[in-house]
Amino acid sequence: MKSGYAIALLTVLLPQLCQCQLVPQMYCGEETCYDVLGVTRDSQRSEISKAYRKLARESHPDYVKNKGGSKKVIELAVENFQRIATAYETLKDAQSREEYDYYLDHPEEYYYNYYRYYRRKVNVDVRYVIFGTITAISVFQYISWMTSYNTAINYMLHTAKYRTMAKEEARAQGLILDKSAQKKRDRSKTLDERKDEENAVLRKIIEDNADIKGGYQKPKVTDVLWIQMFILPYTAIIWLKFYATWFYKYKILKLEYSEDDKTYLMRKNLKLSQLRWDLVEDKQKNTYCKLELWKKDKAKKYLEEKEEEAKAKMAEDPRWKRYRRYMSKGGPGRMTFED
């Protein structure tokens, strides 16, 4: 008898408990959309549409206004009409209704329910998302590269060695006068103004003459993602032409490699990017040529020898020896009583 009473009590209270867990800002708020339309979860779509049309006609603000409703009554009718429309929009679509039923059955999974609700509510064209993402990446790329470039130029501008060289070049071009002549010409200018003008001239000289490579080189607009994607077909055609020509010249005709092609093979065999290859000194490049490192077997042997030399050098390094002794005694997990 008691168990039957408990089951009956749960049957009455459980819907109310679930309803209390509903989020006010989602769907129909703290009231279920089924209750708003006066239908059940087993109702067919036709029944839901029929109930909506009836309630929408009775609660329409124009209908209430024509019946002589007061301003407050009309405002309540507007709110009620919006609730009815929201309930119908939620239940008329099969996918939306399935998501709403899951929300009712699992109110504790609020993060997942939030995601599903706002994903359907905020309908954004994926093309705009892709466009915005690529644009943002392109802008970030250019700003980042320009920041690195300006850092390198400012470093050279304030380093005595490069500043002196830039001054000599500026004097040779007549852009900077001797101090006495410059004072006579710029009597009306303050010291800071003269210094700013000199820095502007020296910066221009450094930008025109400095050969900065690697991550600090001057950025090009054509290197950003948007332009690279735009010229991708052209780039693909160039590469296909290159490999087709390579195959014809060196695989079919068996010709000797040209100097440029030897350089390409050496860089490829040594696993160096174009930027890293540009930083290699000419003397070292000549050494690579003498060793004929465009040949794959010789390049592999060269890399193995360099690796062995590095291991031998590391083995003789006092810091490496101390580290090995430290690790042989237990490393960071050892226990001592020295303290």
Secondary structure, DSSP 8 states (H G I E B T S, - for coil): -HHHHHHHHHHHHHHHHHHHTS-TTSTTTTS-HHHHHT--TT--HHHHHHHHHHHHHHH-HHHHHHTT--HHHHHHHHHHHHHHHHHHHHHSSHHHHHHHHHHHH-TT-HHHHHHHHHHHHS---HHHHHHHHHHHHHHHHHHHHHHHHHHHHHHHHTSHHHHHHHHHHHHHTTSS--HHHHHHHTTTS-HHHHHHHHHHHHHHHHHHH----GGGS---GGGSHHHHHHTHHHHHHHHHHHHHHHIIIIIIS-----HHHHHHHHHHHTT--HHHHHHS-HHHHHHHHHTTTTSHHHHHHHHHHHHHHHHHHHHT-HHHHHHHHHHHTTGGG------
